[in-house]
Amino acid sequence: MVKLLKNTIKTFVIAVLSVVVFIHNVHSYEASSEWDVGPKAKARLLSSIKSVGNHNVILIGVEVKLKPGWKTYWRSPGESGMPPKLDFSKSSNLKSTNLEWPAPSRFIFEGLKMNGYKDEIVFPVQIEPVNIGEAIDIRVLLDVLACKDICIPHSMKLGLHLPSGKSYETKYAELIRKYKDLVPGKLNSDGLEITSYRQKGSILKAIYSSNFIFDNPEFFIETQDKLKFIRNKVEILNKGKLLVAEWRLEKEREKPDNSTDQLSNVTLTLVDGNRSVESHLKIQDDIIKTNGLLGLSFNYISMIFIAFCGGLILNLMPCVFPVLSIKLLSVINSFGESRKRIRSSFFITSLGIIFSFLILGLCASIAKAAGYTFGWGIQFQQPLFIISIIIILTLFAANLWGFFEINLPARILKFSLAISDSKNASGSFFQGAFATILATPCTAPFVGTSVSFAIAGSISETLTIFVSLGLGMALPFLLIGLFPGLANKLPKPGYWMIWIKIILGFCLFGTAIWFLTIIKYQVSNEAAYLVGLLMGLIVLLFKINKRLKPFNQKIISLVVLIIICLSFFVPRVLSPFNSIETISRNDVTSHWNKFNYFSINQHVKDGKVVIVDVTAKWCITCQLNKQRVFQSKEVEKVIKNEDVIAMRADWTTPDIKITEYLSTFDRFGVPFNVVYGPGFKTGLILPELLSVSSLFSAIEQTGYKKVKASKE
């Protein structure tokens, strides 16, 4: 009896399972249409559900299978081909359809670039019924082009009936969702997204971030009226998680005469393996229309003028003062000399300035060609370079105080004497060169803009802009060279010059002390104190050197050289293990956060305003902005607001993340300040020389309306 009962239960279970499997197979079969087979491709309709149920939107798929090696096209086929076309007009109870395009691949055939799919593709389609709950009769006319060595058009008729009734998933649901996941969206699940984009004339730049390393990124650009962009470059930064892409306009779009639109829509799709993201951008159409030779020529000429003005303003920056003070003394000492000699001296100094800027331009071009990043003033990030400047300034000061009246055998000391002596050609030339070196940490108004344009441009543009900067800075010297009679308008030399030399010597020594504070931040307090002590010892040795016999003077000179050599070993001996973190801690206050590029986009999405201050201790303009603007009571009150995030990026020492961040804006020097907000997600760049009003104006433009209340 028990055995019979077991057999009965077993038979019943098998029968039930068989019925379930049969029903499942029947349902799965009914959820797809028959294949419509063509010469090189076949197609059918798939549905994710068996019956319509109460869904107001139903996901179906159009599956296309091609012969091995054959391809069909994406919605934007590229330089050849035709995208598939689907006509649902013969369907019943169908209100609307939304065809989605999975991310394509790029194919190259005989030099033509094409976008599409190989072997197999499922196009997800979201359909909406007229009457929810009623049966839907789907009828599709599909036109698809299959290509290999030749292209064969296929026209296929597909049909699928979805009855009314309770809905449940079919076996095709997973396949349709698989391809739907390949449709590019605004934000990928692993954090792949476009963080900002900007346009500069005919150049379009887009910046992407990702939680994972970029593998093989490929871009697809769709524009109106066949507006075409050619990719300039793609850089992968921040250990593979930041991507900067740049394109230039190849030809103008032909726009109807009666059109008044000034914006063009651009759809930018990034595909990286199995992940992708799509962005819809708006670019300035009126700027694109002036992309021809005339537009570029005007932009180029205007930038040359801006560079010239920036170089002229550099003469007013405090970092150039030491050399200007020495040149001032040379003007006074030239009283009564021939016009020819005065003219020659100032022309040679001008030549030293212009030649030095030309060398900087060549260095920038070589670094760019080699794939390295060039920055304005980056040599001041190196402690050894700072120590070299401190030594030269100390020697200058000692010379002005009268401690250099002997002939020292060492080349480096002879070199310093030559620089301070304007009566010989080499001295005048190196005065100009040294003035250029001291000018590089200063980003005066117009300098940052012109340097960024130069470094981002061609070699000829780079050299021209740098020479224009040099001409601007050399203008005062050129004027005296052209009109040497101006030198005779100054007071005659006399006893008063001794006091002037002493005062100027202290100014030079004060500049050296300021550079010591940079050593303090770059290396350590002990290193700054030791270098300062060694420089003081050099001055003391020069002082007592005057009273010694010639043999003893040579010994003192040798000791000075040894001290100079020892100074260069100080950073290595007294450097802490993590000086960069020390700088960050010293420079970040309770209301200023450490710079984090990847958090900016999220803060903006949360409706906050983000202020980014890229600064450096050796940048005088940066420190001026900090004291006059960021440390003002009005600005501090705004920064304390919970809706404002202030970030400070310290570039005093080399930091690849900050360098890469600057390069995304085509900027290569500091100061650099940007304000982000809901109204300006890509960032609003501020002028190099800040004011409280310009900062508040930028904050308001980015969509933060509480700034007025905070100021009151």
Secondary structure as GFF3:
##gff-version 3
##sequence-region A 1 712
A	DSSP	alpha_helix	2	30	.	.	.	ID=ss1
A	DSSP	beta_strand	36	37	.	.	.	ID=ss2
A	DSSP	beta_strand	41	47	.	.	.	ID=ss3
A	DSSP	beta_strand	58	66	.	.	.	ID=ss4
A	DSSP	beta_strand	71	78	.	.	.	ID=ss5
A	DSSP	beta_strand	85	87	.	.	.	ID=ss6
A	DSSP	beta_strand	94	99	.	.	.	ID=ss7
A	DSSP	beta_strand	105	109	.	.	.	ID=ss8
A	DSSP	beta_strand	112	118	.	.	.	ID=ss9
A	DSSP	beta_strand	120	129	.	.	.	ID=ss10
A	DSSP	beta_strand	136	147	.	.	.	ID=ss11
A	DSSP	beta_strand	151	162	.	.	.	ID=ss12
A	DSSP	alpha_helix	173	180	.	.	.	ID=ss13
A	DSSP	beta_strand	193	200	.	.	.	ID=ss14
A	DSSP	beta_strand	203	209	.	.	.	ID=ss15
A	DSSP	beta_strand	217	223	.	.	.	ID=ss16
A	DSSP	three_ten_helix	224	226	.	.	.	ID=ss17
A	DSSP	beta_strand	228	237	.	.	.	ID=ss18
A	DSSP	three_ten_helix	238	240	.	.	.	ID=ss19
A	DSSP	beta_strand	242	251	.	.	.	ID=ss20
A	DSSP	beta_strand	263	272	.	.	.	ID=ss21
A	DSSP	beta_strand	275	284	.	.	.	ID=ss22
A	DSSP	alpha_helix	285	289	.	.	.	ID=ss23
A	DSSP	alpha_helix	293	314	.	.	.	ID=ss24
A	DSSP	three_ten_helix	318	320	.	.	.	ID=ss25
A	DSSP	alpha_helix	321	333	.	.	.	ID=ss26
A	DSSP	alpha_helix	339	369	.	.	.	ID=ss27
A	DSSP	three_ten_helix	378	381	.	.	.	ID=ss28
A	DSSP	alpha_helix	383	400	.	.	.	ID=ss29
A	DSSP	alpha_helix	411	420	.	.	.	ID=ss30
A	DSSP	alpha_helix	425	439	.	.	.	ID=ss31
A	DSSP	alpha_helix	447	456	.	.	.	ID=ss32
A	DSSP	alpha_helix	459	482	.	.	.	ID=ss33
A	DSSP	three_ten_helix	484	489	.	.	.	ID=ss34
A	DSSP	alpha_helix	496	522	.	.	.	ID=ss35
A	DSSP	alpha_helix	525	545	.	.	.	ID=ss36
A	DSSP	alpha_helix	550	567	.	.	.	ID=ss37
A	DSSP	alpha_helix	570	574	.	.	.	ID=ss38
A	DSSP	alpha_helix	579	587	.	.	.	ID=ss39
A	DSSP	beta_strand	592	594	.	.	.	ID=ss40
A	DSSP	alpha_helix	597	605	.	.	.	ID=ss41
A	DSSP	beta_strand	609	615	.	.	.	ID=ss42
A	DSSP	alpha_helix	620	625	.	.	.	ID=ss43
A	DSSP	pi_helix	626	630	.	.	.	ID=ss44
A	DSSP	alpha_helix	633	639	.	.	.	ID=ss45
A	DSSP	beta_strand	644	650	.	.	.	ID=ss46
A	DSSP	alpha_helix	656	664	.	.	.	ID=ss47
A	DSSP	beta_strand	672	677	.	.	.	ID=ss48
A	DSSP	beta_strand	680	685	.	.	.	ID=ss49
A	DSSP	alpha_helix	692	701	.	.	.	ID=ss50
A	DSSP	alpha_helix	707	711	.	.	.	ID=ss51
###
